[in-house]
Amino acid sequence: MSVSVEKLENSMAKLTIEVSAEDFTKAIEKAYQKEKNRISIPGFRKGKAPRKIVEKMYGAGIFYEEAANTCINESYENAAKESGEDIVSNPSIDVTQIEEGKSFIYTAEVALKPPVSLGKYKGVSITKQAPVEVTDEEVENELKRQQDANGKIQDVTDRPVADGDMIKLDFAGTVDGEAFDGGTATDYDLTVGSHSFIPGFEEQLVGMNVGEEKDVEVTFPENYHEKKLAGKPAVFHCKVNSVKTKVLPELNDAFADEVSEFSTLDEYKADIRKNLEVRKEEEHKNAKQNEAVAAAVEDAKIDIPEAMLRTQQENIANEFAQNMQYQGMRLETYLQYTGQTKEQFLEQLKPQAEQRIRNSLVLEAVAEAENIEVTDEDLKDEYQKMADQYHMPVENVEKVFESDQMKDDLKKDVRIRKAADFIADNAKETKKAKAPKAEADAAEEKPKKTRKAASKKEAEAPAEDAE
């Protein structure tokens, strides 16, 4: 395999990659072995016809496409490394020569890491942050959250459905007397008051008893995602199958002893306050860093190649698809539900992709300009943080990063974070924090003080004194 590089405009390049004739012939044979059992040739059992007979009947190029894909997949990564270029996009492939007995040649048009012209990144102005303070109300809210998390679910048999209850519900909806897709379910889990259903539905379930049936009349919102139902009245025949409620534990020393390492509620609340302070300090640090980095990025000049931007959009889309899959939904289903095409979805991701690229490129440039390096001690600290986060021995974390590629990727991430810390540490808190909207509005409405006009006698008095 050989590769040559032709530099193009706008941080683009064309790699010309040549795979030997011998390797291409091997790829054709591999394609034949993969496909032969699907090919029928008169006079031969499936999978028994020689390759030359198959090629004579179906054409010499019958296996070329599969062979080309094999050659590209097996050669591109090494060719990209051999080129010595910093490639930042997926390749656009074009086959220029494909024929058995000759070398297989293709081109890959790619984006290269664009140059960054740094602006001001030392001493950027950021908002002066208020001192970190945790209020009693915040402590109580966190305590109530823990109380709710430790509540016990119990069956309700002595009263009807109330707001906040968890019920199992059968329902069958109709519009103009006709059933519609998604309008029927059995033993549907619903928390009354969660507003999971269209407005007015859940409120009408309050007061029903287990086993009771009732028609619930509602109207779909005008902006409902299913256009056929938007604005139309509907009737849901409902039956409550069961009712459960969450019983909250009493907030006392026994509660603290059960859910924490502390034996009294006061000690537990003090620990909650301490943890909230740590969390707020981290938020304070992140806010400072984000604002400082944003200022540095805004002052830098970068021309991002379109191919690099497109690749980042696709990366974000893949991340989103993976998250949706964890929730049991495919990206195609999500797009269908939201009425978008894949291209429209990618276009929505463009600003996010551009910002992600600009941030990364500027931080890399700052790290380069300031000779920021990642030491072995930095890596040890990183391994320990991961071990603490995932509650596993640090040795196990180190094993994950044994390969050079994994270690290099981690070093790159740590180096970028150190660059962000550098910008934030050198920032100047000179801007005043914006007042809350209510305060700002009040300040605007407050009349300006005016000096009362002096009477004629008062106006003349100084003149008399002067005499």
C-alpha positions in Angstrom: 0.0 0.0 0.0 1.2 3.5 -0.8 -0.3 7.0 -0.2 0.3 10.4 -1.6 -1.2 13.7 -0.3 -2.5 16.7 -2.3 -3.2 19.8 -0.3 -6.5 21.6 -1.3 -8.0 24.9 -0.3 -9.8 25.6 3.0 -7.9 23.0 5.1 -8.8 20.1 2.8 -6.6 17.4 1.3 -6.9 14.5 -1.1 -5.2 11.3 -0.2 -4.5 8.9 -3.2 -4.2 5.4 -1.8 -2.9 2.5 -3.9 -3.5 -1.1 -2.8 -1.4 -3.8 -4.6 -2.9 -6.0 -7.3 -2.1 -9.0 -5.2 -4.1 -7.7 -2.2 -7.0 -6.7 -4.5 -7.1 -10.2 -6.0 -7.2 -11.6 -2.4 -10.1 -9.3 -1.7 -12.0 -10.6 -4.7 -11.5 -14.2 -3.6 -12.7 -13.3 -0.1 -15.8 -11.7 -1.6 -16.5 -14.8 -3.7 -16.1 -17.1 -0.7 -18.6 -14.9 1.2 -21.2 -14.8 -1.6 -20.9 -18.1 -3.4 -23.6 -19.9 -1.4 -26.2 -17.4 -2.6 -25.4 -17.8 -6.3 -27.2 -20.2 -8.6 -25.4 -21.5 -11.7 -27.1 -24.1 -14.0 -25.3 -27.4 -13.7 -23.7 -26.6 -10.3 -25.0 -27.0 -6.7 -25.1 -23.7 -4.8 -21.7 -22.7 -3.6 -19.9 -25.2 -5.9 -19.5 -23.1 -9.1 -15.9 -21.9 -9.6 -15.3 -18.2 -9.4 -14.3 -17.9 -13.0 -17.6 -19.5 -14.1 -19.6 -17.1 -11.9 -17.7 -14.1 -13.3 -18.2 -15.3 -16.9 -22.0 -15.6 -16.3 -22.6 -12.5 -14.2 -19.7 -10.3 -15.4 -16.1 -9.9 -14.3 -17.0 -7.1 -11.8 -19.6 -9.1 -9.8 -17.3 -9.2 -6.8 -15.7 -5.8 -7.3 -17.9 -3.8 -4.9 -17.4 -6.1 -2.0 -13.7 -6.4 -2.7 -13.4 -2.6 -2.9 -15.1 -2.2 0.4 -12.7 -4.7 2.0 -9.6 -3.0 0.6 -10.8 0.5 1.7 -11.7 -0.7 5.2 -8.4 -2.6 5.6 -6.1 0.2 4.1 -7.6 3.6 5.0 -6.7 3.8 8.6 -3.0 2.9 8.0 -2.9 5.2 5.0 -4.3 8.1 7.1 -1.5 7.5 9.7 1.1 7.2 7.0 0.1 10.5 5.4 1.3 12.3 8.6 -1.7 14.7 8.3 -4.0 15.6 11.2 -7.2 14.4 9.7 -10.4 15.7 11.4 -13.3 14.4 9.2 -14.7 11.2 7.7 -13.3 10.6 4.2 -15.2 11.1 1.0 -14.2 8.1 -1.1 -13.9 7.9 -4.9 -12.6 4.8 -6.7 -10.3 5.7 -9.6 -9.0 2.3 -10.7 -10.6 -1.1 -10.2 -9.7 -4.1 -12.3 -8.3 -7.5 -11.4 -4.7 -7.9 -12.2 -4.1 -4.2 -11.5 -3.6 -2.2 -8.3 -6.7 -0.9 -6.7 -6.6 2.9 -6.4 -9.0 5.3 -4.6 -8.9 8.8 -3.3 -10.1 10.0 0.1 -10.9 13.7 0.4 -10.6 14.8 4.1 -10.6 17.9 6.2 -7.3 18.7 8.0 -7.1 20.4 11.4 -7.5 24.1 10.5 -5.1 26.8 11.8 -6.2 28.8 14.9 -5.4 32.5 15.2 -5.6 33.1 19.0 -6.9 36.4 20.3 -6.9 37.4 23.9 -7.0 34.4 26.3 -4.9 35.7 29.2 -6.8 38.1 31.5 -10.1 37.9 29.8 -12.9 39.7 31.7 -15.5 37.5 33.4 -18.4 38.1 35.8 -17.5 38.5 39.4 -19.2 35.6 41.2 -21.0 36.0 44.4 -19.6 34.1 47.4 -20.8 30.5 47.7 -23.6 30.3 50.2 -26.0 27.4 51.1 -29.3 28.5 52.6 -31.4 26.7 55.1 -34.1 26.3 52.5 -31.7 24.5 50.2 -30.7 22.1 53.0 -34.4 21.4 53.7 -35.2 20.8 50.0 -32.4 18.3 49.8 -33.6 16.6 53.0 -37.1 16.4 51.5 -35.6 14.9 48.3 -33.9 12.2 50.4 -37.2 11.7 52.3 -39.1 11.2 49.1 -36.4 8.8 47.7 -36.7 6.6 50.8 -40.5 6.6 50.8 -42.3 3.2 50.7 -45.0 2.3 48.2 -48.2 1.0 49.7 -51.5 -0.2 48.3 -54.5 2.0 48.8 -57.7 0.2 49.6 -59.6 2.6 51.9 -60.1 5.7 49.8 -60.5 6.8 46.2 -57.7 8.1 43.9 -56.0 11.3 45.1 -53.5 13.6 43.4 -50.0 12.1 43.5 -51.2 8.5 43.6 -49.7 5.8 41.4 -52.4 3.9 39.5 -52.7 1.1 37.0 -55.2 2.2 34.3 -57.1 0.7 31.4 -58.2 3.2 28.8 -59.6 3.2 25.3 -59.8 6.6 23.5 -62.0 7.5 20.6 -62.4 10.6 18.4 -65.7 11.0 16.6 -66.5 7.5 17.8 -63.4 6.0 16.1 -60.4 4.5 17.9 -57.0 5.9 17.1 -53.3 4.8 17.2 -51.9 5.0 20.7 -55.2 5.7 22.3 -55.7 2.3 24.0 -53.7 0.6 26.8 -54.1 -1.9 29.6 -52.6 -1.6 33.1 -50.9 1.6 32.2 -48.7 3.0 35.0 -49.7 6.6 35.7 -48.8 9.0 38.5 -51.9 11.2 38.9 -50.8 14.9 38.7 -47.6 14.1 36.6 -49.2 15.8 33.6 -48.2 12.8 31.4 -51.5 13.0 29.6 -53.2 15.9 27.8 -54.6 18.7 30.0 -57.7 17.8 31.9 -57.3 14.0 31.7 -55.6 13.2 35.0 -57.7 15.6 37.0 -60.9 13.6 36.1 -59.4 10.4 37.6 -59.3 11.9 41.1 -62.1 10.5 43.2 -62.4 7.2 41.3 -62.3 3.9 43.2 -60.5 0.7 42.3 -62.6 -1.2 39.8 -64.6 1.9 38.8 -65.1 2.8 35.2 -65.7 6.2 33.8 -65.7 8.2 30.5 -63.1 11.0 30.6 -63.8 13.8 28.1 -60.9 16.0 26.9 -59.8 18.0 24.0 -56.4 17.6 22.3 -54.3 20.7 22.3 -54.2 22.7 19.0 -50.4 22.2 18.9 -50.6 18.4 19.5 -47.8 16.6 17.6 -50.3 14.2 15.9 -51.9 16.7 13.4 -55.0 14.4 12.9 -55.9 14.7 16.6 -54.9 18.4 17.2 -57.8 20.4 18.5 -60.3 17.5 18.5 -62.5 16.4 21.4 -61.9 12.8 22.6 -63.5 10.4 25.0 -61.5 7.9 27.0 -63.3 5.0 28.7 -61.1 4.4 31.8 -61.0 1.8 34.5 -58.8 2.0 37.6 -57.2 -1.4 38.4 -55.1 -0.5 41.4 -54.0 2.5 43.5 -50.7 2.9 45.3 -49.3 5.8 47.3 -45.9 6.7 48.6 -45.6 6.9 52.4 -42.8 9.2 53.5 -40.7 8.4 56.6 -40.7 10.9 59.5 -37.7 13.2 59.5 -36.0 12.4 62.8 -32.8 10.9 64.2 -34.0 7.4 63.3 -34.3 8.5 59.6 -30.8 10.0 59.7 -29.4 6.8 61.2 -31.1 4.6 58.5 -30.1 6.6 55.4 -26.6 8.0 56.4 -23.6 7.3 58.5 -24.9 9.8 61.1 -26.9 9.0 64.2 -28.7 12.4 64.5 -30.7 14.5 62.1 -28.7 17.6 63.0 -25.4 15.8 62.0 -27.0 14.6 58.8 -28.2 18.1 57.9 -24.7 19.5 58.6 -23.3 16.9 56.1 -26.0 17.8 53.5 -24.9 21.5 53.9 -21.3 20.5 53.5 -22.0 18.5 50.3 -24.1 21.3 48.9 -21.3 23.7 49.5 -18.9 21.4 47.6 -21.3 21.1 44.8 -21.8 24.9 44.6 -18.1 25.4 44.6 -17.8 23.1 41.7 -20.6 24.9 39.9 -18.9 28.2 40.7 -15.7 26.9 39.2 -17.4 25.6 36.1 -19.3 28.8 35.5 -16.1 30.8 35.8 -14.3 28.4 33.4 -17.1 28.3 30.9 -17.3 32.1 30.7 -13.5 32.5 30.4 -13.2 29.9 27.7 -16.2 31.4 25.8 -14.4 34.8 25.8 -11.2 33.3 24.5 -13.0 31.3 21.8 -15.0 34.4 20.7 -11.8 36.3 20.2 -10.1 33.6 18.2 -10.3 33.3 14.4 -10.9 29.8 12.8 -12.2 28.8 9.4 -13.8 25.4 10.0 -13.9 23.1 7.0 -17.4 21.9 6.1 -16.4 18.3 6.2 -15.1 18.7 9.7 -18.3 20.3 10.8 -20.4 17.6 9.1 -18.4 14.8 10.9 -19.0 16.5 14.3 -22.7 16.8 13.5 -22.8 13.0 12.8 -20.8 12.3 16.0 -23.3 14.2 18.1 -26.2 12.5 16.3 -24.7 9.1 17.1 -24.3 10.0 20.8 -27.9 11.1 20.8 -29.0 7.8 19.1 -27.1 5.8 21.7 -28.7 7.6 24.6 -32.2 7.1 23.0 -31.4 3.4 22.6 -30.7 3.1 26.3 -34.2 4.5 26.8 -35.6 1.8 24.5 -36.2 4.0 21.4 -34.5 4.0 18.0 -33.4 7.3 16.4 -35.6 6.5 13.4 -38.6 6.2 15.7 -37.8 9.5 17.4 -37.5 11.3 14.1 -40.8 9.9 13.0 -42.4 11.0 16.2 -41.0 14.5 15.9 -41.8 14.8 12.2 -38.1 15.4 11.2 -35.9 13.9 8.5 -32.4 12.8 9.3 -31.0 15.8 7.4 -33.2 18.3 9.3 -32.1 16.7 12.6 -28.4 17.1 11.6 -29.0 20.7 10.6 -30.3 21.4 14.1 -27.1 20.1 15.5 -24.9 22.4 13.5 -24.5 25.2 16.0 -23.7 22.7 18.8 -21.2 21.0 16.5 -19.5 24.3 15.5 -19.2 25.4 19.2 -17.7 22.1 20.2 -15.1 22.3 17.4 -14.2 25.9 18.2 -13.8 25.2 21.9 -11.6 22.2 21.3 -9.4 23.9 18.7 -8.9 27.0 20.8 -8.0 25.0 24.0 -5.6 22.8 22.0 -4.0 26.0 20.6 -3.7 27.5 24.1 -2.1 24.3 25.4 0.4 24.5 22.5 1.1 28.2 23.1 1.7 27.8 26.8 3.6 24.5 26.5 1.1 22.7 28.7 2.0 19.1 29.1 0.4 16.1 30.9 2.7 14.4 33.4 2.6 10.9 34.8 1.3 12.4 38.0 -1.6 14.0 36.1 -2.5 10.6 34.8 -2.3 9.0 38.2 -4.7 11.6 39.6 -7.0 11.0 36.7 -7.0 7.2 37.3 -7.8 7.8 41.0 -10.7 10.1 40.2 -12.2 7.5 37.9 -11.6 4.8 40.5 -13.4 6.9 43.1 -16.3 7.7 40.7 -16.9 4.1 39.7 -16.0 2.5 43.0 -13.4 0.2 41.6 -9.7 -0.5 42.3 -7.4 2.0 40.7 -5.4 -0.9 39.2 -8.5 -1.9 37.2 -8.8 1.6 35.8 -5.1 1.6 34.8 -5.6 -1.6 32.8 -8.3 0.1 30.7 -5.7 2.6 29.6 -2.9 0.2 28.9 -3.0 0.6 25.1 -1.1 3.6 23.6 -4.3 4.8 21.8 -6.4 4.9 25.0 -3.6 6.6 26.9 -3.1 9.2 24.2 -6.8 10.0 24.1 -6.8 10.4 27.9 -3.7 12.7 27.7 -5.4 14.8 25.1 -8.5 15.2 27.3 -6.5 16.1 30.4 -4.4 18.6 28.4 -7.5 20.4 27.1 -8.8 20.6 30.7 -5.6 22.0 31.9 -5.7 24.6 29.2 -9.3 25.5 30.3 -8.0 25.8 33.9 -5.2 28.0 32.7 -7.6 30.4 31.0 -9.9 30.5 34.0 -7.1 31.0 36.5 -5.8 34.0 34.5 -9.2 35.6 34.0 -10.2 38.8 35.7 -13.5 39.1 37.5 -14.3 42.6 36.4 -17.9 42.4 35.1 -20.8 42.9 37.5 -23.3 40.0 37.8 -26.6 40.7 36.1 -29.4 41.5 38.6 -32.4 39.1 38.7 -35.0 40.3 36.2 -37.4 41.4 39.0 -34.8 43.6 40.6 -33.7 45.0 37.2 -37.3 45.8 36.3 -37.9 47.5 39.7 -34.7 49.6 39.2 -35.9 50.7 35.8 -39.4 51.7 37.1 -38.0 53.5 40.2 -38.3 57.3 39.6 -35.1 59.3 39.6 -34.6 61.7 42.6 -35.2 65.3 41.6 -34.0 68.3 43.5 -36.9 70.5 44.7 -36.8 73.9 43.1 -35.6 76.6 45.4 -38.0 79.4 46.4 -37.1 82.9 45.4 -36.1 83.7 48.9 -33.8 80.7 49.1 -32.3 81.5 45.8 -31.5 85.0 46.9 -30.1 84.1 50.3 -26.6 83.1 49.1 -26.3 86.4 47.2 -27.1 88.3 50.4 -24.4 86.3 52.3 -21.9 87.0 49.5 -22.4 90.7 50.1 
